[in-house]
Structure formats: structure tokens, C-alpha cells
Amino acid sequence: MRSVSLLLFFFLLCLSCDGKHGDRDKSLLVEVDGNYLYKEELEAALPVSISKDDSLLFAENYIRNWAENVLLYDVAQANIPDTKELERLVENYRKTLIVHTYQQELIKQRISSEFSEHELSNFYNENKQLFVLDRPLIKGLFLKVPFDAPQLTDVREWYKTETQEALENLEKYSWQHAVTYDYFYDKWVLLSDVLGKMPFKEKSPDVYIKENRNIEVKDDEFYYFLNVIEYLGIGDEKPYDFARSSVLEMMTNLKKVDYIKSMKEDLYQQALKKNKIKYNY
């Protein structure tokens, strides 16, 4: 252990040194049965902005783990009599990884994820069965006011009324007295997001909200008011504005699949023309 500590001490001293190493053997830290760990490898693994004390502990653990893994690999390799199948699997994985990396680079260079709004809406309308809600959505408004807020009788009337006058009164009131005022008559939001802001204790909130559109609850400090003007439940079609991001992702993925398929077909036809493919049946 003393030798490891000394080794780490010299490693830390060298961390701030500049200049290139002419001889890589000079930066050797550890050798285990013909396997070598160099200072540069440890430096590359060292977390950014780590303290001197923590870097010493990190280096010690890293070297220990590296040595243990080398020894374990040697034991495992010596106790597997036939490595041909393993080598075949490794080679197949290597080929798959190379092809995947190449395809991803091609897609990044040549495939755009930009679609017109017309294309997106057309895809949505033609494939509505693919866009189904797994969580309820609502439109409405939510209000949170302190216990001692004035005009609570008026608030109870305003939040249930969807007239322009009631909304204006509620908005003016909220500037002065509300802790939270969320207006979402014009967009869909997740029911769970809204209920997470209030002490709502019903066991089946989606069923309750579907049947009761005006909700008032309280805790020790606040009143909470929720008015729901529209509700969509689990299994209903996602509205377009809520499904748009999924539509974009799906269309982009389909475009990628078509591109890869087309590229493979072109490669195959070119190989046939150049007699690179020879069938023996």
C-alpha cells in the first residue's frame, strides 16, 4: 500500500506539469502481468474540478479497479476453452456498431427534421389512431388564494363563470390577492399537473373531474379553485396541439428509416452491376 501511495503522490505532482512526453514508458503507472496503465489514461478519467484529496482517492480506486479487471479477464480467458463463438459475437457486434455509427452520421448530415405545418397536420389526421391519450387533459383555470383574502364570495362566482366580464374581474383580483392564477382555457394541460398544485384527495380524480367541473378545496392556509371547461380522458384521441411533438418525432423516424432502406437498395443494385455479388444457386 505504501508503494501505491507513493505512486499516487508522484502522479498528483505531475498533474500540473506541462510539456509532451517523448517516451511513453516514462508515464507508466502500473503493470499487471504484461498489461500497462499509463498516467495519461488516469488523467483522462479524472473528473473535472476535483479536489486534491478527492483526486488521490479517485486515483487509488481507479488503479485498484483496473488491476482487478485485468486479473479477472485473464482468469476468465484461461477458463473458456473455446473462444471461437465469443470472437464471432464480438466481431458481429463490432460490425453492427460500425454500421450504426455510419448510419447515424449520414442521417445527421442528410436528413432534416423540418416539416411544414401542413405536412404535420396531414400526418396527424391520417393517423389519429396512433395518437391516444394515456393521461387525462383539461382546459380551464386554476386559482390559489390565502384564507384571509377579500371578496371570496365574488371569487366563488367569478371562477365558475366563463364570461369576459367575470374573467376580467378574476384577473384584476388575482394581480393583488392570488398566490397562483393559471389561465388555460385556450390550451390543453395535463390534469395531473394541475391537481399536483392543490390538496385534492379523491381516489379517482379523473372520474371526479369528469363529473364535477367546478372544484373548491382548502388546507390550513389557502383556498384552491379549479374550473374545467373541457375534459379528455384516457383512450381519447390526443388533440393536435398536444400531439404535435409526437407527430414530428414519428415523421422524422419514418424519414430516417426510408432513407436507410433506400441507401441499402442503391448499394445492392450498384454491387449487382459491378458483379460484386455472386450467387452459387
C-alpha positions as CSV (number, residue, x, y, z in Angstrom):
1,M,0.0,0.0,0.0
2,R,2.9,2.3,0.7
3,S,4.2,1.9,-2.9
4,V,0.7,2.7,-4.3
5,S,0.5,5.8,-2.1
6,L,3.9,7.0,-3.3
7,L,2.9,6.3,-6.9
8,L,-0.2,8.4,-6.5
9,F,1.8,11.2,-4.8
10,F,4.1,11.5,-7.8
11,F,1.1,11.2,-10.1
12,L,-0.5,14.2,-8.4
13,L,2.7,16.2,-8.6
14,C,2.8,15.6,-12.4
15,L,-0.8,16.6,-13.0
16,S,0.2,20.3,-13.2
17,C,3.3,19.6,-15.3
18,D,3.2,20.9,-18.9
19,G,5.1,19.6,-21.9
20,K,4.9,16.4,-24.1
21,H,6.2,13.1,-23.1
22,G,8.8,11.9,-25.5
23,D,8.9,8.4,-24.2
24,R,5.5,6.9,-23.2
25,D,7.2,4.4,-20.9
26,K,8.2,7.3,-18.6
27,S,4.4,7.8,-17.8
28,L,3.8,4.2,-16.9
29,L,1.9,3.9,-13.6
30,V,1.2,0.2,-13.2
31,E,2.0,-3.1,-14.9
32,V,-0.1,-6.2,-14.2
33,D,1.2,-9.4,-16.0
34,G,2.1,-7.6,-19.2
35,N,-0.8,-5.1,-19.2
36,Y,0.0,-1.4,-18.7
37,L,-1.8,1.6,-17.2
38,Y,-0.3,5.0,-18.1
39,K,-0.6,8.3,-16.4
40,E,-2.4,9.8,-19.4
41,E,-5.2,7.3,-19.2
42,L,-5.7,8.1,-15.5
43,E,-5.7,11.8,-16.2
44,A,-8.3,11.4,-18.9
45,A,-10.6,9.5,-16.4
46,L,-10.1,12.1,-13.7
47,P,-13.3,14.2,-13.1
48,V,-13.1,17.9,-13.9
49,S,-12.6,20.3,-10.9
50,I,-11.9,17.5,-8.4
51,S,-10.1,18.5,-5.3
52,K,-6.6,17.3,-4.5
53,D,-7.8,15.0,-1.7
54,D,-10.6,13.6,-3.8
55,S,-8.3,13.1,-6.7
56,L,-6.0,11.0,-4.6
57,L,-8.9,8.7,-3.5
58,F,-10.2,8.6,-7.1
59,A,-6.8,7.6,-8.5
60,E,-6.3,4.9,-5.9
61,N,-9.7,3.4,-6.6
62,Y,-9.2,3.6,-10.4
63,I,-5.9,1.9,-10.3
64,R,-7.2,-0.9,-8.0
65,N,-10.3,-1.5,-10.2
66,W,-8.1,-1.5,-13.3
67,A,-5.8,-4.1,-11.8
68,E,-8.7,-6.3,-10.6
69,N,-10.4,-6.2,-14.0
70,V,-7.1,-7.2,-15.8
71,L,-6.7,-10.1,-13.4
72,L,-10.4,-11.2,-13.8
73,Y,-10.1,-11.0,-17.5
74,D,-7.0,-13.2,-17.5
75,V,-8.8,-15.8,-15.3
76,A,-11.9,-15.7,-17.4
77,Q,-10.0,-16.1,-20.7
78,A,-8.0,-19.0,-19.3
79,N,-11.2,-20.8,-18.3
80,I,-13.1,-20.5,-21.5
81,P,-11.9,-23.5,-23.6
82,D,-13.4,-22.4,-26.9
83,T,-13.4,-18.7,-27.7
84,K,-14.4,-19.0,-31.4
85,E,-18.1,-18.4,-30.7
86,L,-17.2,-15.5,-28.4
87,E,-15.0,-14.0,-31.1
88,R,-17.8,-14.4,-33.7
89,L,-20.2,-12.5,-31.4
90,V,-17.6,-9.8,-30.8
91,E,-17.0,-9.4,-34.5
92,N,-20.7,-9.2,-35.2
93,Y,-21.1,-6.6,-32.6
94,R,-18.2,-4.6,-34.0
95,K,-19.7,-4.7,-37.5
96,T,-23.1,-3.6,-36.1
97,L,-21.6,-0.8,-34.1
98,I,-19.6,0.5,-37.2
99,V,-22.7,0.3,-39.4
100,H,-24.8,2.0,-36.8
101,T,-22.3,4.8,-36.3
102,Y,-22.0,5.4,-40.0
103,Q,-25.8,5.5,-40.5
104,Q,-26.2,7.9,-37.7
105,E,-23.6,10.2,-39.2
106,L,-25.3,10.0,-42.6
107,I,-28.6,10.8,-41.1
108,K,-27.2,13.7,-39.2
109,Q,-25.7,15.2,-42.4
110,R,-28.5,14.5,-44.9
111,I,-31.8,14.1,-43.0
112,S,-33.7,17.2,-42.0
113,S,-36.4,17.0,-39.2
114,E,-38.1,20.1,-40.6
115,F,-41.7,19.7,-41.9
116,S,-44.3,22.2,-42.8
117,E,-47.3,22.6,-40.6
118,H,-49.4,21.3,-43.4
119,E,-47.4,18.1,-43.6
120,L,-47.6,17.6,-39.8
121,S,-51.3,18.1,-39.6
122,N,-51.9,15.9,-42.6
123,F,-50.0,13.1,-41.0
124,Y,-51.9,13.6,-37.8
125,N,-55.3,13.5,-39.5
126,E,-54.4,10.4,-41.4
127,N,-53.0,8.5,-38.4
128,K,-55.2,9.6,-35.5
129,Q,-55.4,6.1,-34.2
130,L,-51.7,6.3,-33.3
131,F,-52.2,9.3,-31.0
132,V,-54.2,8.2,-28.0
133,L,-54.1,9.7,-24.5
134,D,-52.7,7.7,-21.6
135,R,-53.4,10.6,-19.2
136,P,-56.4,13.0,-18.9
137,L,-56.2,16.5,-20.3
138,I,-58.2,19.6,-19.3
139,K,-58.8,23.2,-20.3
140,G,-59.8,25.7,-17.7
141,L,-58.4,27.9,-15.0
142,F,-56.8,27.5,-11.6
143,L,-56.7,29.9,-8.7
144,K,-55.0,29.7,-5.3
145,V,-55.7,32.5,-2.7
146,P,-54.9,32.9,1.0
147,F,-57.5,32.2,3.7
148,D,-57.7,35.9,4.6
149,A,-58.1,37.2,1.0
150,P,-61.1,39.6,0.5
151,Q,-64.1,39.1,-1.8
152,L,-64.1,35.3,-1.6
153,T,-67.8,35.2,-2.3
154,D,-67.2,37.1,-5.6
155,V,-64.3,34.7,-6.4
156,R,-66.5,31.7,-6.0
157,E,-68.9,33.2,-8.5
158,W,-66.3,34.5,-11.0
159,Y,-64.2,31.3,-11.3
160,K,-67.3,29.3,-12.4
161,T,-68.4,32.0,-14.9
162,E,-66.9,32.0,-18.4
163,T,-68.0,35.4,-19.5
164,Q,-65.5,38.1,-20.4
165,E,-66.6,40.3,-17.5
166,A,-66.0,37.5,-15.0
167,L,-62.6,36.7,-16.4
168,E,-61.5,40.3,-16.3
169,N,-62.7,40.6,-12.7
170,L,-60.9,37.5,-11.7
171,E,-57.7,38.6,-13.5
172,K,-57.7,42.0,-11.8
173,Y,-58.4,40.4,-8.5
174,S,-55.5,37.9,-8.9
175,W,-52.9,40.6,-9.5
176,Q,-53.4,41.8,-6.0
177,H,-54.6,38.8,-4.0
178,A,-53.9,35.4,-5.7
179,V,-50.8,33.3,-4.9
180,T,-51.3,31.4,-8.2
181,Y,-53.5,32.2,-11.2
182,D,-53.3,29.9,-14.2
183,Y,-55.5,30.6,-17.3
184,F,-55.6,27.7,-19.8
185,Y,-59.0,28.0,-21.5
186,D,-57.1,28.1,-24.8
187,K,-54.7,25.1,-24.4
188,W,-54.7,21.6,-23.1
189,V,-52.8,20.7,-20.0
190,L,-52.3,17.5,-18.1
191,L,-54.8,17.1,-15.3
192,S,-52.2,15.6,-13.1
193,D,-50.1,18.8,-13.4
194,V,-52.9,20.9,-12.1
195,L,-54.0,18.6,-9.3
196,G,-50.4,18.5,-8.1
197,K,-50.8,22.1,-7.1
198,M,-53.8,21.5,-4.8
199,P,-54.7,19.2,-1.9
200,F,-57.0,17.1,-3.9
201,K,-57.8,13.8,-2.1
202,E,-60.3,12.0,-4.3
203,K,-59.3,8.4,-5.0
204,S,-60.3,8.6,-8.7
205,P,-59.6,12.2,-9.7
206,D,-60.2,11.7,-13.4
207,V,-63.7,10.3,-12.8
208,Y,-64.5,13.1,-10.3
209,I,-63.3,15.9,-12.5
210,K,-65.2,14.5,-15.5
211,E,-68.4,14.7,-13.4
212,N,-67.6,17.8,-11.4
213,R,-66.2,20.7,-13.4
214,N,-66.1,23.3,-10.6
215,I,-63.7,22.3,-7.7
216,E,-63.0,24.1,-4.5
217,V,-60.7,22.6,-1.8
218,K,-58.7,24.1,1.1
219,D,-55.9,23.4,3.5
220,D,-54.8,25.3,6.6
221,E,-53.7,28.4,4.7
222,F,-55.3,28.6,1.2
223,Y,-58.4,28.1,-0.9
224,Y,-57.9,26.4,-4.3
225,F,-60.4,26.9,-7.1
226,L,-60.4,24.9,-10.4
227,N,-62.8,25.4,-13.3
228,V,-62.7,22.8,-16.1
229,I,-64.4,23.7,-19.4
230,E,-63.2,20.7,-21.4
231,Y,-62.0,17.3,-20.5
232,L,-60.3,14.4,-22.4
233,G,-59.8,11.1,-20.8
234,I,-57.6,8.1,-21.2
235,G,-58.2,6.4,-24.6
236,D,-59.4,9.6,-26.3
237,E,-57.6,11.0,-29.3
238,K,-54.8,13.4,-28.5
239,P,-55.6,16.9,-29.7
240,Y,-53.2,18.1,-32.5
241,D,-51.5,20.8,-30.4
242,F,-50.7,18.3,-27.7
243,A,-49.7,15.5,-30.1
244,R,-47.6,17.7,-32.4
245,S,-44.2,16.8,-30.8
246,S,-45.0,13.1,-31.2
247,V,-46.1,13.7,-34.8
248,L,-42.8,15.4,-35.5
249,E,-40.8,12.6,-33.9
250,M,-42.7,9.9,-35.7
251,M,-42.4,11.6,-39.1
252,T,-38.6,12.1,-38.6
253,N,-38.1,8.5,-37.6
254,L,-40.0,7.3,-40.7
255,K,-37.9,9.6,-42.9
256,K,-34.8,8.1,-41.4
257,V,-36.0,4.5,-42.0
258,D,-36.9,5.3,-45.6
259,Y,-33.5,6.9,-46.2
260,I,-31.6,3.9,-44.8
261,K,-33.7,1.5,-46.8
262,S,-33.2,3.5,-50.0
263,M,-29.4,3.7,-49.3
264,K,-29.2,-0.1,-48.8
265,E,-31.1,-0.7,-52.0
266,D,-28.8,1.6,-54.0
267,L,-25.7,-0.2,-52.6
268,Y,-27.2,-3.5,-53.5
269,Q,-28.1,-2.6,-57.1
270,Q,-24.6,-1.0,-57.7
271,A,-22.9,-4.1,-56.4
272,L,-25.0,-6.3,-58.8
273,K,-24.0,-4.1,-61.7
274,K,-20.3,-4.4,-60.8
275,N,-20.6,-8.2,-60.3
276,K,-19.6,-7.9,-56.7
277,I,-22.4,-10.2,-55.7
278,K,-22.2,-13.8,-57.0
279,Y,-24.9,-16.3,-56.1
280,N,-24.0,-20.0,-56.3
281,Y,-27.5,-21.4,-56.5
